[in-house]
Amino acid sequence: MFIVIEGLDGGKSTVSNALAQAVGAMRLNTPSDKFKHVRAELELAMKVIT
């Protein structure tokens, strides 16, 4: 099973953590934590593209 939760900031982590624990799954972040420092740049680039 593969579940994607996407949307604006506000509650996705809480919901996805609870869901992963409830079904015995692994939760993955995208972009991964190693890219957090460039997230703002990535989001700005996506706005320019779209």
NORCOR-V780197 format. One record per residue. N is the residue number from 0. RES is the residue in one letter. PHI is phi as a letter, one per 40 degrees, with the letter a starting at -180 (999 if undefined). BURIAL is I if it has 16 or more other ideal C-beta (glycine too) atoms within 10 Angstrom, else O. Layout:
BEGIN
n:N res:RES phi:PHI burial:BURIAL
n:N res:RES phi:PHI burial:BURIAL
END
This chain:
BEGIN
n:0 res:M phi:999 burial:O
n:1 res:F phi:b burial:O
n:2 res:I phi:b burial:O
n:3 res:V phi:b burial:O
n:4 res:I phi:b burial:O
n:5 res:E phi:b burial:O
n:6 res:G phi:i burial:O
n:7 res:L phi:c burial:O
n:8 res:D phi:d burial:O
n:9 res:G phi:h burial:O
n:10 res:G phi:h burial:O
n:11 res:K phi:c burial:O
n:12 res:S phi:c burial:O
n:13 res:T phi:c burial:O
n:14 res:V phi:c burial:O
n:15 res:S phi:c burial:I
n:16 res:N phi:c burial:O
n:17 res:A phi:c burial:O
n:18 res:L phi:c burial:O
n:19 res:A phi:d burial:O
n:20 res:Q phi:c burial:O
n:21 res:A phi:c burial:O
n:22 res:V phi:b burial:O
n:23 res:G phi:g burial:O
n:24 res:A phi:b burial:O
n:25 res:M phi:b burial:O
n:26 res:R phi:b burial:O
n:27 res:L phi:b burial:O
n:28 res:N phi:c burial:O
n:29 res:T phi:b burial:O
n:30 res:P phi:c burial:O
n:31 res:S phi:c burial:O
n:32 res:D phi:d burial:O
n:33 res:K phi:c burial:O
n:34 res:F phi:b burial:O
n:35 res:K phi:d burial:O
n:36 res:H phi:c burial:O
n:37 res:V phi:b burial:O
n:38 res:R phi:d burial:O
n:39 res:A phi:d burial:O
n:40 res:E phi:c burial:O
n:41 res:L phi:c burial:O
n:42 res:E phi:c burial:O
n:43 res:L phi:c burial:O
n:44 res:A phi:c burial:O
n:45 res:M phi:c burial:O
n:46 res:K phi:c burial:O
n:47 res:V phi:c burial:O
n:48 res:I phi:c burial:O
n:49 res:T phi:c burial:O
END
